[in-house]
Amino acid sequence: MNAFAEILEAMGHAPIEKRAITNHHVLNEAYCYGKPSSFSRGMRIDIGGVSILLISGTASIDENGQSVHIGDFLAQLRRTFDNITGLLKSEGATWHDVVRTSCYLRDIDRDYDVFNQGRTEFFKEQGLDPLPASTGIQAHLCRPELLVEIEAIAMFRTDKDGAKSKE
């Protein structure tokens, strides 16, 4: 049986465990905002030796819930990547485990070239090959000063030697 079939077989009979992802050194919880919001920074789902991380839309927000780098697209993008990196790290994952991103830009016509250049540079720094699947979307973001927001999905095995787990 190939590895993918083994994973599907194991997942078919395994209990599903889920819990919220957090990293207070990077981001506070959305329900701690002045105007609380009802979502988790992410969810970890463990199924039969496979972990799936669903990282909520993440932007240029600091550990106190304040928007940072207002008006500077590249600085907002970098802070967004750093925030996602911190959330991944809190679960023992890295960008090498990311399989998909959804990227929301306030003004895709104006900012896509700068976004793509910044994303390409960041992914090269991470040494990613292959690159995650991705979609770019123009959207009204939750705060008018935010220019970019990114969701990420990561997957990794936890049932073999060198297994990843929450540190």
C-alpha positions in Angstrom: 0.0 0.0 0.0 1.4 3.4 -0.8 1.9 6.1 1.9 -1.1 8.2 0.9 -3.4 5.1 1.0 -1.9 4.3 4.5 -2.7 7.8 5.7 -6.3 7.6 4.4 -6.7 4.2 6.0 -5.4 5.4 9.3 -7.5 8.5 9.2 -10.6 6.6 8.4 -10.5 4.8 11.8 -8.9 7.4 14.0 -10.6 9.7 16.4 -10.4 13.4 15.5 -9.0 15.7 18.1 -9.1 19.5 17.7 -7.9 22.4 19.8 -7.2 26.1 19.3 -3.8 27.4 18.3 -2.3 30.4 20.1 1.0 32.2 20.6 0.6 35.2 22.9 4.2 36.3 22.2 3.0 37.0 18.6 -0.7 37.8 18.8 -3.3 38.2 21.5 -6.6 36.5 21.2 -9.2 38.2 19.0 -11.7 38.0 21.9 -9.3 40.3 23.8 -9.7 43.2 21.3 -11.4 46.4 22.4 -14.2 45.2 20.1 -14.0 41.5 20.7 -14.2 39.1 17.8 -15.2 35.5 18.0 -12.6 33.3 16.4 -9.5 31.3 17.3 -6.1 32.3 15.8 -6.1 28.8 14.3 -7.2 25.2 14.9 -5.1 22.1 15.1 -6.8 18.9 14.0 -5.1 15.6 14.7 -6.3 12.5 12.8 -4.5 9.2 12.8 -0.9 10.5 13.0 -1.5 13.5 10.8 -1.9 17.1 12.1 -3.6 19.8 10.1 -3.2 23.4 11.1 -5.8 25.9 9.9 -4.4 29.3 10.5 -7.1 32.0 10.6 -6.8 35.2 8.5 -3.7 36.9 10.0 -2.5 40.4 9.4 -0.1 43.1 10.6 -1.3 43.0 14.2 1.0 43.1 17.2 0.8 41.1 20.5 -1.5 43.8 22.0 -4.0 43.6 19.2 -2.9 46.9 17.6 -2.5 47.3 13.8 1.2 48.0 13.0 3.1 49.4 9.9 0.1 51.5 8.8 0.5 52.6 5.2 3.6 50.4 4.5 2.5 47.4 2.4 5.8 45.4 2.6 6.2 45.9 6.3 2.6 44.8 6.8 3.2 41.7 4.7 6.4 40.9 6.6 4.6 41.2 10.0 1.8 39.0 8.6 4.3 36.3 7.6 6.1 36.7 11.0 2.8 36.2 12.8 1.9 33.1 10.9 5.5 31.8 11.5 4.9 32.2 15.2 1.6 30.4 15.1 3.2 27.5 13.1 6.1 27.4 15.5 3.8 27.1 18.5 2.6 23.8 17.0 6.1 22.5 16.0 5.5 23.4 12.4 7.3 25.5 9.8 6.5 27.0 6.4 7.8 23.7 4.9 4.5 22.2 6.3 2.3 24.8 4.7 0.3 23.4 1.7 -2.0 26.3 1.0 -2.4 30.0 1.5 -5.3 32.3 0.8 -4.1 35.9 0.4 -6.5 38.8 0.8 -5.4 42.2 -0.5 -7.3 45.4 0.0 -6.4 46.7 -3.5 -5.2 43.9 -5.7 -4.6 46.1 -8.7 -2.4 48.5 -6.8 -0.6 46.0 -4.5 -0.3 42.6 -6.2 3.1 43.2 -7.8 4.6 44.3 -4.5 2.8 41.5 -2.7 4.1 38.9 -5.1 7.6 40.2 -4.9 7.5 40.2 -1.1 6.0 36.7 -1.0 8.6 35.4 -3.4 11.4 36.8 -1.3 10.0 35.4 1.9 9.4 31.9 0.4 13.0 31.9 -1.0 14.3 32.8 2.5 12.3 29.8 3.9 13.8 27.6 1.1 10.3 26.4 0.1 10.2 23.9 -2.8 7.5 23.1 -3.7 5.6 26.3 -3.0 2.3 26.2 -1.3 -0.9 26.3 -3.4 -2.3 29.8 -3.2 -5.1 32.2 -4.1 -5.0 36.0 -4.3 -8.3 37.7 -3.6 -9.3 41.4 -3.3 -11.3 41.9 -0.2 -12.5 44.5 2.3 -10.4 43.6 5.4 -11.7 43.8 9.0 -9.7 47.1 9.7 -9.5 49.9 7.2 -5.7 50.4 7.8 -4.9 46.8 7.0 -3.6 46.1 3.4 -3.1 42.3 3.5 -4.4 39.3 5.4 -3.3 35.7 4.9 -4.8 32.3 5.9 -2.6 29.2 5.9 -3.1 25.4 6.0 -0.3 23.2 7.1 -0.1 19.4 7.3 2.5 17.1 8.9 2.8 13.6 10.2 3.1 13.0 13.9 3.3 9.2 14.1 6.9 8.5 13.1 10.3 9.0 14.6 11.1 12.7 14.8 7.3 13.4 15.1 6.3 17.0 15.4 4.3 18.0 18.5 3.5 21.1 20.4 6.7 22.3 22.0 
